[in-house]
């Protein structure tokens, strides 16, 4: 099979991918970076919260299963309440 290699552009010829599009506004790039960092921060907080719950609830798992179930229901209802509040405000 023959290997293909990129052709060198002819002298004076414009490279097509430099001709298309415009330079993006720097504010969009910064906003995208802030959004990405916010998602990472949220993920780390959720992970830390899960570790904390696992550490505190683990000793209770064998003795009081009802408390664990109540904690899970409470967290679920709190999450639903936050979602409804955000949806209503928006």
C-alpha positions as CSV (number, residue, x, y, z in Angstrom):
1,X,0.0,0.0,0.0
2,X,1.3,3.4,-0.9
3,X,1.9,5.9,1.9
4,X,0.4,9.3,1.3
5,X,2.1,12.4,2.6
6,X,0.7,15.9,2.7
7,X,1.5,18.1,-0.2
8,X,3.4,21.2,0.3
9,X,1.4,24.3,-0.6
10,X,2.5,26.1,-3.6
11,X,4.3,29.3,-3.0
12,X,1.8,32.2,-2.7
13,X,-1.1,29.8,-2.5
14,X,-3.4,30.4,0.5
15,X,-4.0,27.5,2.8
16,X,-7.8,26.9,2.7
17,X,-8.4,26.3,6.4
18,X,-6.9,29.7,7.2
19,X,-9.3,31.4,4.9
20,X,-12.5,30.0,6.4
21,X,-14.2,31.4,9.5
22,X,-13.4,34.2,11.9
23,X,-11.4,34.4,15.0
24,X,-13.8,33.7,17.9
25,X,-14.5,36.4,20.5
26,X,-12.3,35.8,23.5
27,X,-15.3,36.2,25.8
28,X,-16.8,33.0,24.4
29,X,-13.6,31.1,25.0
30,X,-13.5,32.4,28.6
31,X,-17.1,31.6,29.2
32,X,-16.6,28.1,27.9
33,X,-13.7,27.6,30.2
34,X,-15.6,28.9,33.2
35,X,-18.5,26.5,32.4
36,X,-16.1,23.6,32.1
37,X,-14.4,24.4,35.4
38,X,-17.9,24.7,37.0
39,X,-18.7,21.2,35.8
40,X,-15.5,19.8,37.2
41,X,-16.1,21.6,40.5
42,X,-19.6,20.2,40.7
43,X,-18.3,16.7,40.0
44,X,-15.7,17.0,42.7
45,X,-18.2,18.2,45.2
46,X,-20.6,15.4,44.4
47,X,-17.7,12.9,44.8
48,X,-16.6,14.3,48.1
49,X,-20.2,14.3,49.3
50,X,-20.6,10.6,48.3
51,X,-17.4,9.8,50.2
52,X,-18.6,11.6,53.3
53,X,-22.0,9.9,53.2
54,X,-20.3,6.5,52.8
55,X,-18.0,7.2,55.7
56,X,-20.8,8.3,58.1
57,X,-23.5,5.9,57.0
58,X,-21.3,2.7,56.8
59,X,-21.4,2.1,60.6
60,X,-25.1,2.5,60.6
61,X,-25.8,0.1,57.7
62,X,-25.8,-3.0,59.9
63,X,-27.6,-1.6,62.8
64,X,-30.3,0.7,61.4
65,X,-31.4,0.1,57.8
66,X,-34.4,2.3,58.3
67,X,-32.2,5.3,59.0
68,X,-30.3,4.7,55.8
69,X,-33.6,4.5,53.8
70,X,-34.9,7.7,55.4
71,X,-31.6,9.4,54.5
72,X,-31.8,8.3,50.9
73,X,-35.5,9.5,50.6
74,X,-34.6,12.8,52.2
75,X,-31.8,13.4,49.8
76,X,-34.0,12.5,46.9
77,X,-36.8,14.8,48.0
78,X,-34.3,17.6,48.6
79,X,-33.0,17.1,45.0
80,X,-36.5,17.2,43.5
81,X,-37.3,20.3,45.5
82,X,-34.2,22.1,44.2
83,X,-35.0,21.1,40.6
84,X,-38.6,22.3,41.0
85,X,-37.5,25.6,42.5
86,X,-35.0,26.3,39.7
87,X,-37.6,25.4,37.1
88,X,-40.2,27.7,38.7
89,X,-37.8,30.6,39.0
90,X,-36.5,30.2,35.5
